[in-house]
């Protein structure tokens, strides 16, 4: 009986799983809608009292997205004021929703990727997984790899969707 040959392994295809870049830690959405007067207006004195009295330690080592889901005009300084309290205790604070937070975290992680390691490589960017990888991360990894890769595919090594092939 002949040994089983793993043709995928012999093909030299490199699989990149974006879940490997997932920063561990709790994600929190800090929505300031409850701090608005009558759900419409941010009153400076009331807001400063909230900031002064809030227990910011509950955000320790978390990733925080700042937003206001109410249809209200919130001055920029309000988010800046929140950031002055959060920055010393959190892993990261951003303006936006949780998807924006994930996108920023992934862009930072992918920014540390040594693209030259993939020069002339045949790459499969793994699809399905268990963690919430934003679509923006797939766009970013493709943008980063396209100038150096020989080919880029999406999916699993046994069943891929071709995306890019370097001209000969």
C-alpha positions in Angstrom: 0.0 0.0 0.0 1.4 3.4 -1.0 1.5 6.2 1.5 -1.1 9.0 1.2 0.4 12.1 -0.4 -0.8 15.4 0.8 -0.9 17.3 -2.5 -1.9 20.5 -0.9 1.2 20.5 1.3 3.4 19.7 -1.7 1.9 22.6 -3.7 3.7 25.2 -1.6 0.4 27.0 -0.9 0.5 29.2 2.2 -2.7 29.5 4.1 -3.4 32.7 6.1 -6.0 32.4 8.8 -7.1 35.9 9.8 -8.3 34.5 13.1 -4.7 34.1 14.0 -4.5 38.0 14.1 -7.5 38.3 16.4 -6.5 40.4 19.4 -7.8 38.7 22.6 -9.8 40.7 25.0 -13.3 41.9 25.7 -15.0 44.4 23.4 -17.3 47.1 24.9 -19.5 49.6 23.2 -19.8 52.8 25.3 -22.9 54.6 24.0 -23.4 58.0 25.4 -27.1 58.3 24.4 -28.1 57.9 28.1 -26.1 60.9 29.0 -28.1 63.2 26.8 -30.7 65.6 28.2 -34.1 64.4 27.0 -32.2 62.2 24.5 -31.4 65.2 22.4 -28.8 67.5 23.9 -25.5 67.0 25.6 -25.3 69.4 28.5 -21.7 70.1 29.5 -22.2 70.2 33.3 -24.2 67.0 33.4 -21.8 65.3 31.1 -18.7 66.4 33.1 -20.5 65.1 36.3 -21.0 61.7 34.6 -17.3 61.6 33.6 -16.2 62.6 37.1 -18.4 60.0 38.9 -18.1 57.0 36.5 -16.0 54.0 37.6 -13.6 53.9 34.7 -11.8 50.8 36.2 -14.6 48.6 34.9 -13.1 49.2 31.4 -9.6 48.0 32.5 -7.9 45.9 29.7 -10.9 46.1 27.4 -11.2 47.3 23.9 -13.7 50.2 23.8 -15.7 51.8 21.0 -17.2 55.2 21.7 -20.5 56.2 20.0 -23.8 57.9 20.3 -26.7 55.9 18.8 -29.2 58.8 19.4 -29.8 61.2 16.6 -28.2 64.1 18.4 -25.4 66.5 17.8 -22.6 65.6 20.2 -19.6 67.9 20.3 -16.3 66.4 19.5 -14.8 67.3 22.9 -17.2 64.9 24.6 -15.5 61.9 23.0 -12.1 63.4 23.7 -13.1 63.9 27.4 -14.1 60.2 27.6 -10.9 59.2 26.0 -8.9 61.1 28.7 -10.4 58.8 31.3 -10.4 55.6 29.2 -6.9 55.7 27.7 -5.0 55.0 30.9 -7.0 51.8 31.6 -8.1 50.3 28.3 -6.2 48.3 25.7 -7.6 50.5 23.0 -10.3 53.2 22.6 -11.7 54.2 19.2 -14.6 56.3 17.9 -17.3 54.2 16.2 -19.2 51.0 16.6 -17.9 47.5 17.4 -17.3 46.8 13.7 -15.1 49.9 13.4 -13.2 48.7 16.5 -12.6 45.3 14.9 -11.5 46.9 11.7 -9.0 49.1 13.5 -7.7 46.2 15.6 -7.2 44.1 12.5 -5.6 46.9 10.5 -3.1 47.4 13.3 -2.3 43.6 13.5 -2.0 43.2 9.8 0.2 46.3 9.6 2.8 44.2 11.5 2.8 41.5 8.9 6.1 41.1 7.0 4.8 41.2 3.5 8.1 40.2 2.0 7.6 36.7 3.6 4.9 36.2 0.9 6.9 37.4 -2.1 5.9 35.2 -5.1 3.9 32.9 -2.9 0.6 31.2 -3.7 -1.7 32.2 -0.9 -5.1 31.0 0.4 -6.8 33.4 2.7 -8.9 31.1 4.9 -12.6 31.8 4.9 -15.0 30.4 7.5 -14.1 30.5 11.2 -15.4 31.0 14.7 -14.2 34.5 15.4 -15.8 37.8 14.1 -13.3 38.7 11.4 -14.6 41.9 9.7 -14.8 42.0 5.9 -12.5 45.0 6.1 -9.7 42.6 7.3 -10.1 40.5 4.2 -9.9 43.6 2.0 -6.8 44.8 3.9 -4.9 41.5 3.7 -5.7 41.3 0.0 -4.5 44.9 -0.5 -1.3 44.2 1.4 -0.5 40.9 -0.4 -1.5 41.7 -4.0 1.8 43.6 -4.9 4.0 40.6 -3.8 2.0 37.4 -4.1 2.1 35.1 -7.1 -1.6 34.3 -6.5 -4.3 34.9 -4.0 -7.2 32.6 -3.3 -10.0 32.6 -0.8 -11.5 29.6 1.1 -9.9 26.3 2.0 -6.9 24.7 0.3 -9.1 22.0 -1.0 -11.7 24.3 -2.4 -10.6 27.9 -3.3 -12.0 30.8 -5.1 -9.2 32.4 -7.3 -8.9 36.1 -6.7 -5.6 37.2 -8.2 -2.9 35.8 -10.4 0.4 37.6 -11.1 0.9 38.3 -14.8 3.7 36.1 -16.4 
